[in-house]
Amino acid sequence: MTYRFPSKEWTEAYRQAVNSNPAYAEAGKDWTHGTVALVVKADPTIGIEKDMAMLLDVHRGVCRSTRYDEAEKVREEAAFVVEAGYDLWREVIDGKLDPTKGMMQGKLRLTKGHLPTMIRYVQSSKQLVASAAQVPTDFLR
């Protein structure tokens, strides 16, 4: 089975992939800094009418829960918010764009949260990407 990205089903499959990744459990074991929202910017050409977000409740190497919702409902409650267009998120999932480098280059925008904290967890971020790559994904383009 494949999951359309982004969607509630993809987000749940991503949670399962994160929790099945022992390298993430190790790299993220010290993360106690709160939830992370990954925002996909609106793109009506592919049917994404509003900014949408995947909220990850990650804590000490475990993704305790996820939620897929309109970004405006998620931005306030997330400790960290990373925003990008659909094509850039696809590059991240496909392993073509490192998320930390993407933030440093301004391709991915950290719109909420402390960048030095994110940078301290480079290995954790890489393992989150590795987990995303394990989700059988149906991209819209």
Residue pairs with C-beta under 8 A, 6 or more apart in sequence:
1 136
2 136
2 137
2 138
3 9
3 10
3 13
3 135
3 136
3 137
3 138
4 10
4 137
4 138
4 140
5 89
5 90
5 93
5 137
5 138
5 139
5 140
6 40
6 48
6 52
6 54
6 68
6 89
7 68
8 68
10 54
10 68
10 135
10 137
11 54
11 66
11 67
11 68
12 66
13 135
13 136
14 54
14 56
14 63
14 66
14 131
14 132
14 135
15 56
15 63
15 65
15 66
17 131
17 132
17 134
17 135
18 24
18 56
18 58
18 63
18 128
18 131
19 25
19 62
19 63
20 131
20 134
21 127
21 130
21 131
21 134
23 127
23 130
24 61
24 124
24 127
24 128
24 130
24 131
25 61
25 62
26 61
27 61
27 121
27 123
27 124
27 126
27 127
28 58
28 60
28 61
28 62
28 121
28 124
28 127
28 128
29 60
29 61
30 60
30 121
31 58
31 59
31 60
31 61
31 121
31 124
32 59
32 60
33 79
33 80
33 113
33 114
33 117
34 78
34 79
34 80
35 55
35 56
35 57
35 58
35 77
35 78
35 79
35 80
36 55
36 56
36 58
36 78
36 79
36 80
36 81
36 82
36 113
37 53
37 54
37 55
37 56
37 71
37 74
37 75
37 78
37 80
37 81
37 82
37 112
38 53
38 54
38 56
38 82
38 89
39 51
39 52
39 53
39 71
39 74
39 75
39 81
39 82
39 83
39 84
39 111
40 48
40 51
40 52
40 53
40 54
40 71
40 84
40 85
40 86
40 89
41 48
41 51
41 83
41 84
41 85
41 86
42 48
42 49
42 50
42 51
42 52
43 85
43 86
46 86
46 140
46 141
47 140
48 86
48 140
50 70
50 71
50 72
51 70
51 71
51 72
51 83
52 68
52 69
52 70
52 71
53 68
53 69
53 70
53 71
53 73
53 74
53 75
53 78
53 81
54 66
54 67
54 68
55 66
55 67
55 68
55 69
55 74
55 77
55 78
56 63
56 66
56 128
57 63
57 64
57 65
57 66
58 64
58 128
67 74
71 83
74 81
75 81
75 111
75 112
78 112
78 113
79 112
79 113
80 110
80 112
80 113
80 114
80 117
80 118
81 110
81 111
81 112
81 113
82 99
82 103
82 108
82 109
82 110
82 111
83 108
83 109
83 111
84 92
84 102
84 107
84 108
84 109
86 140
86 141
87 141
88 97
88 102
88 107
88 108
90 139
91 97
91 102
92 98
92 99
92 102
92 108
92 129
92 132
93 129
93 132
93 133
93 135
93 137
94 133
95 129
95 133
97 107
97 108
98 125
98 126
98 129
99 108
99 125
99 126
99 128
99 129
100 118
100 119
100 122
100 125
102 108
103 109
103 110
103 115
103 118
110 118
118 125
